[in-house]
Amino acid sequence: MNNYLLFFEKIKIIYDKYQSYEDINDFNIFSVMFKEHDEVNLHSKFLYEMLTNTNLSKEFLRLFLKILDFKYFEEEFVVIKEYKNIDLVLKNKEKVIIIENKIYAYDQEEQLFKYYNKIISENYKKENIFIYYLTLDGREPSLNSIQNLVIGKDIRCISYKEEILEWIKHCMKESIFDNALREILNQYRRLIMILSGKTVGGKATMEIKNHIVNSSENLEIAVKLVDSLIEAKIELQLLFWSELENELIKKGYLLEDISNQHFSKKTISNFYKKTKNNKWYGMSYKIYDLDSSKKIYLTIEIYDNVYWGFRVVEKKNVINDFKKFDLLKEKYMEMLSETGIDYYDDSKTNWIGYMKFRNKLNFREFNHRDIFNLANLELRKEIIQNCLEDIEKSTSIFLEKLGNI
């Protein structure tokens, strides 16, 4: 037992040393000016600007392609943003690189497959089309998105956590004589570290690694902790869902499993232990009858983050192809303007709209104080109360807006 205590004490000393530095330098211009998760207006735009509109963009582009392990990195490419709804496209006369950028949003139906076919229609050869799926952690796209495309052959998964941070590091070296550009890159690097869970940086990680590998006892303890940590994450997530559900039932919300995706210990376990078909579970409650067959549901769901919003369901199918759907989205946007709730700006979705809770609940990265606070009973109650307040306030105003439809 003493060995365990000494192990944790040393880890905490290392963590606190580097965390204190991060706390002193916690101002970030991107967090002030943008929503941190905004794929279009922040992340895709930042990549585009760095690759096109700086005095070092030509070299940045070469480094970018090299980091992607793209063997034609010496060729010249034109960089285009929002090309045929594709986040970023790099193209020349023979080759096309598609970059689909996903921070927290989930895939649309046949999304990558449709992008691929759009480029095929421009008479590019299949072997000259390269798709990169960019996420925080390098996760794979859904099977629905890729259809018959093959991951590893047609699509390569890359991440902000690895490839983009590595690229920024090289760009900062190139911009050593341009202090303004270097600081912009550094600010963005710090934002990505926060979003991807690398909050104490590489130096702390290396020091902790050395602490583990320099002792057989420390290594044995670390190995034993891995499975225990996964089980702890499963238990905390189950507590969150169960306690939130109990509070919603007390408020009179009527639970209905519209897609056989209600949370359970098994679905939560799969979230951490399986690599596919392990997301999009949660809970749903009917809140409004549009007509005899179409109903509006409040749904709380998980991808990596927990998010929530409103969907229209008919015969247990989520639908968006009917006359009043655009009007529902208008009412939803009116509600957002009154509540100030932070939301996901994704016009391609089949949701009326979906939002973030005020607390940062990314159960995949497990990298925020809000997540850690779930282990404290009183703080967990406070977080769940915050979720309830967000839901009740927004749902009440949204239902008022629906009164004259």
N, C-alpha and C positions, 0 to 999 in steps of 0.2 A: 504493500500500500504506500509506503514511503517513497518508493521509486516513482509511482504514479504522481504523487504530490510534487516531487521535485521536477518531474517532466513538465507538468502543467505550469508550475511557477516559472520555469525558464522560458517557456513559450510565451507566457504573459509578459515577461520582462522585455522580450524581443518585440512583441506586438506593440506594447505601450511606447517603446522608444521611437518606432517609426510612425505610429499613429499620432503622437504628439506633434510631429513635424507636419503631417497632413492637416491636422486641426488648425495649426497656425496659418497655413496657406490654403484655406478652404474657399476663398472667393473664386467664382468661376463665371466669366462673362457669358458663356453659352447658357448656363443655368438661369442667369438673370434675364437674358433676351429672348429665350425660346423655351418651349416645352422640351424637356430633356429627351423624351422618347420620339420626337417628331421626325419621322423618316424622311418626309419630302422637304419640309422647309428648313430643317437643320442638317441632318446627316447626309442625305443625297446631295443637297446643295453644297455642303462643305467639301465633299469629295470632288464634286464638279469644279468648284472654284479653285481648289488646290491643283487640279489637273489641267486647268485651262487658263487661269487669269492671274498668275503670279510670274515674276521674272524667272522663276526656277521651275515652272510647270513642265517644261519638256523633260527635265531630269526627274521630276517627281513622277511623271507618267512612266518613264523607263523603270524607275524603282518599283512602282506599283505593279507593273507587269512581271517584273522579276520576282517580287514577293509572292505573287500568285503562281509562281513556277510555270509561267507561260513562256513556251520556248521561242516564240517570235517576238520577244520583248524589245528587240532592236528596230522593229518595223515602226513606221509612223501610223498613228491612228487619230481619227477625229473623235472627240468626246462630245456626246449629246445627252442632255437630261430630258426625262419625260418623253422619250421617243416612242410613239405609238403606245403610250401608257407604261412603258418600261422605265424603271427608275434611272438607270444609266446604260448607255450603249457606247461602245468603242468600236469603230468600224473603219475599214479601208476598202479598197475595191474588191478584195478577195475574202477577207475575214471579218467576223462580227463577234464581239464579246458582249454578252448580256449579263448585267449585274442586277439581280433582284434583291432589294434591301429590306430586311425585316428586323425591326427592333422588338416590338411587342405584338404587332398586328399578325393575324393568322392568314393562311393562304386562301385565295379565292378559288372557285371551282375551275379546274383545268387551267389555272393561271400560267404556269411555266410552259405547259404544252401549247397554249394559245400563242404565247410570245415566240416560242420556237417556230411555229407555223407561219407567223407574220414575217419572220426573217426568211424562211424558206420561200415564201411568195415573192421575195425580192430577188430570187434566182441565185442565192448563195448556196454553195454545196454543203451538204449535211456535215461533212468532216471539217468544214471551216466555220462552224457555229459553236461557240463555247459559252456555256451557261455557268455563272457563278452565283450561288445562293448564299447571301451574306447575312448572318445573324450575329447576335451577341456571343453565342457559345458554339457555333458551328453545327447546330442541329440540322436534321434533314427536312426537306419539304414533305408535305403530305402526298400520299399516293394519288389522291384525287387531283392534286395540282399537276403532277408530272405525267400521269397516264402511263403510256408505254415507254417514256424516256427512262434511262437507266442512270442511277446515281453512281458516280465513279467513272462512268463512260461519257454520258451526255451532260451530266451535271456534276459540278464539284462544290462541296460545302466548305465555306470559309467563314471566319469569325472576326469580329472586332477585337475579341480578347487575345487573339494570336496574330493573324495576318495584318490587321489594320494597325494595331499597336506597334508591331515590328516595322511596318512601313513608315509610320510617323517618326519612330526613332531614327530611321535613316534620313528622312526629310529634315529633321532637326539638325543632323550633322551637316547636311548640305547647306543649310541656311545659317550657318554659324556667324556670317558677317551681316546678316539681316536681322537685327534684334527684334523688330516688330513682328516679322513673319515667324520667327522662332518662338516668340511668346504666344502667338495665336495657336501654333501647333502644340505647344506645351499645355495651353488651356484645354484644347480639345483632347489631348492625351489624358489629362486628369479626369475629364468628363467620362471618357470611355472606361477608364479604370474603375470609376464609381459604378457605372451601369453594368459592367461585367464582373464586378465583385473583387477586383484587384485593388482594394482600397489602401493597402499598405505597401504596394509596389514590389518590384522584383528583389530589392535588397533584403527586405524582411523575409520574403519567401526563401531566398538563398540561405539566409542565416538560420532559419528554422529547419531547412533541409539538412544543413550541415550538423545541426544539433541532433537530428534524427539518425543520420547515417554514421556519425562518429561513435555510436554506442550501440552494441547489440541489444541491450535492454531497452533503449529508447526506440529502436526500430521495432522490436516486438510489441511494445506498448502501442505505437502508432498503427501497426497492422491490425491489432485487436480493436482499435477504436473505430475503424472504418465502418464495419457492419453496425456497431452500436450507434454511430452517428446517423446512418440511414434510418434505423428504426426510430430514433428520436425525432427525425424530421417527419416521418410517417405519423407518429403519435401527435405531434403538435399540429399538423395540418388537419388530422381527424378531429381534434379538439376544437379547432377554429370552425370547421364546417358544422359540427354537431351543435355547438353552442350558438352559432349564428342562426341555424335552423330553428332551434328551440325558441329563440327570441322572436323570430318572425312569426312562428305559430302563435305565440302569446299575443302578438299584435293583430291576429286574425287572418293572416295570409294562408291560403289553402294550397298546400303542396300538391303538385301533379307532375309525374315523371313523363314528360312528353316525348322523350327520345331514348329511353332506357339508359340514361347517362347520369342518374342520381349518384352522388358521391357514396363511397363505401370504403372500408379499409382495403379492399382488394384493388379498387381503382386508384386509390392513393398510393398503395404499394407499387402498382404498375408504373405510376408516374416517376418513381425513383429507380425502379429496377428494370423496366423495359425501355427499349429505344424507339418503338413504334406503337401507334394506337394507344397512347398513354395520356391523352389530354382531352379537353372539352367535356369535362364532367362538372357537376355542381348541383344546382336545384332550380326549379321553375315554379312560378305561381301565376295562375290566371288572374288578371286584374280588370279586364274589360271585354265585353262582347261587341264586336263590330257588327255582326249579323248572326244568323242562325248557325253558320259554319265557321266563320273566321273569328278568332279570339286573339287578344293581345296578352302576352305573357311577360312578366318580370322574370328575367333569367340572370342568375349569378353563376359564373363559369370560370374555369381556369384554363389558361394556355401555359404560360410561365407565371405571369401575374394573375391575380384574381381580378376580374372585371365584371361589370354588370350592365344590364340595359333592357331594352324592350324589343320583342319580336312578334310577328304575326304568325299564328299557327292555324292550319286547316287540316283536319284529319291526321294530326300528329306530324305534319310536314311544315317546316318553316318556309313561308312564301313571301315574295316581294313583287310579284308580277300581276298586280291588280290595280284598278283605277285610283283608289284612294291612298296608295302607298306613299306617293310623293307628298300628299297633304299631311300624312302622319309624320313624315320627316320634318316638314315645316313646323308642326306643332312641337315636335321634339326640340328643334333648334330654338324656338321661342322659350321653351322651358329652360334650356341651358343658359340663355341670356339673362334670365331672372335669378337663377340659382348660383351661377359662377362655378358650377361643377366642372372639373377637368375631364375632358372627353377625348376619345380617339377619333381623329379626323380621317375617316376611311369611307369614301363614297361608294366603294365597290362592294361593300358588305351587304348581306341579305338581312341584317338587323335594321330596325328603325334607327337605332343608335346605341352605342355602348360607351361606358364611362369608367374612369378610375376611381377607386376609393381614395380618400385623403391620406390614409396610411399606405406606405409602400409595401405591398404584399407580394413579393416575387418569391414564390416557394421553390423555384428552380435554382436561382442563384444563391438564395439564402444569404444575402449580403447587406441587409439594412437593419438598423436598430429596431425598426418596427417589427420585423420578423423575429429578432432575438427577444423582444419584449413579450412575445406570445408564451414564453416559458414562465412568465410571472403571472399568477392568477389575476391579480388586481389590474395589471396593465393589459392583460388579454381582455378582461371585461370592458376596459376603456376603449380598446380598439374595436371591439364588436359593437359597442354603443355608438362609436363614430360611424361605422358602417350602416347601422340602423338609421341614424339621423340622415345620412346621405340618401339612403333608399326612400325613406318616408317623405322627406322634403321634396325630392324630385318627382316621385311617383304621384304625390298629391297634386302638385302643380300641373304635371302632364295630364292627369285625369281631368282636371278643370279645363284644360285646353281642348280636350276631346269632347267636351260637352255639347258643342255645336256642330259636330261632324255628322 
